[in-house]
Amino acid sequence: MLGGMREKRAFKTGYSSDVSDEEWAFVAPYLTLMKEEAPQRVYPLRAIFNGLRYIVRAGCPWRMLPNDLPPWELVYQQTQRWLTAGVFEAIVHDLRAILRLAEGRDEQPTGAIFDSRTLRSTPESGSRAGYDGHKRKKGSKVHLAVDTLGHLLALHVTAANEQDRAQVETLAEAVQDATGESVELAYVDQGYTGDKPSQAAQAHGIQLEVVKLPQAKKGFVLLPRRWVVERSFAWATRFRRLAKDYERLPETLAGLHFLAFAILMLQRYVELVTQSA
């Protein structure tokens, strides 16, 4: 105890998941929900963020967070505050605009790609799981919308038995909310065919274009535009916490996907800043 208050503890770890100085300089204003010198803060905010990054990258249970990081209870509680405040969504949306401008694109996209992937359930998420007959998996389905560069626009989590076409309205509304209604065209696979998904998208000013497989398909075929979202899913698999649905709440699973994309986009942002220095 120091002056009636607990002394803040200094943490320095060497995990590859730790945030760099350049990355921290960008994200700190988003993550600081109260003053860093607040008396109730015992551990540095950066150390807590490193704990969360370790969890999502390594995929370990909360209670197995290494002892040289802040206690798992504090990391978990602060994570829930960040998820509730939507800070990772804000980071992703701002970084997307920066990276698009760096690529010579408009700040907001006019095209998007919709798709989904099914994650197997665990005892934690089993109560809300459904069975995906096509993938032969019981679990949750992550419905994703990305721009034509693969940057995350919107995300929605349902039980795995929910049809892709039934989520078009939710995705389209979220995409337009994130981009200021700039998206005009969305590329989709054949799971989105039909009048209802088309009408749902058009209600938000988006035209669906179904990218079909060639009739004489043999083996793997790289589909125009559609491969971009598949690459985005591959990026997400680098984070072991997202390999299955380990979360009790679908909102937590969605929020951790935004965190994963924020981490990936931060790396690219730092690369660009370093190259231009």
Buried (B, 14 or more C-beta within 10 A) or exposed (E): EEEEEEEBEEBEEEBEBBBEEBBBEBBBEBBEEEEEEEEEBBBBBBBBBBBBBBBBBBBBEBEEBEEEBBBBEBBBEBBBEBBEEEBBBBBBBBBBBBBBEBEEBEEBBEBBBBBBBBBBBBEBBBEBBBBBEEBEBBBBBBBBBBBBBBBBBBBBBBBBBBBBBBBBBBBBBBBBEBBEEBBEBBBBBEBBBBEBBBEBBEEBEBEBBBBEEEEEEEEEEEBEBBBBBBEBBEBBEEBBBBEBBBBBBBEBBBBBBBBBBBBBBBEBBBEBBEEEE
